[in-house]
């Protein structure tokens, strides 16, 4: 079984991958007048929220053995 720290890193990697997908999708809409649509705004909001999740994940600390 992977350690908690390893599982956290895997979760961070997954969120980063999702954020990159959203960024790419949003970037592909630029220059096509689609950047003025509600879908583009939704993608920007999603990207921002994923960044907030990543920022919060940086501060996760696990208690030591036996509740230390």
N, C-alpha and C positions, 0 to 999 in steps of 0.2 A: 504494500500500500504506500502511495506517495505521501510525503510529509505535508502538513498543512501549508507550509511555506511554498512547497512545489505546486500544490493545488491552487494556491492563491496566484502564483506566477502564471499558471495555465489559464486561469480566469482572466488575468490582466491581458495576456496574449490574445485571448478570444475577443475581449472588448476592443482591443486595439485593431484587430482584423475587421471587426464590424465597423469601427469608426473609419477605417481606410476605405471600405466598400462604400459607405455613405458619402465620404469625401469625393471618391471617384465618380459616383453617380451624379452628385451635385456639379462637379467640375465638367462633366459631359453635357450638362444643360446650359452651361455658360456660353455666351456668344450666339445663342439661338433664339433669343427673346423668351426663353423658358425660365430665365432667372427672375422673371417678374411674376411667376405663378405661385399659387399656394403650395404646390408640390415642392418647389424649391425652398420655400420658407419652412416647410415641414422637415425637409432634409437638413436644413441649417439648424433647426431646433433639435433634431435628433443628434446631430454631430455635437452640438453644445452639451446636451445631456450626457452623452457618452463620455465627453471630456470630464464632466463633473464626477461621473462614476470612477473614472481612472484617477482623478485627483484624490478622491476619498479612499480608494484602494491603497494608495501610497502610505496611508497612515494606519493601516490595519496592523495590530500587534496581537500576538497570541500569548496567553498566559503560559508560564513555565509549568513544568511537571508539578503535580500535587498542589495546583492553585497558587504557586508563587507569583 
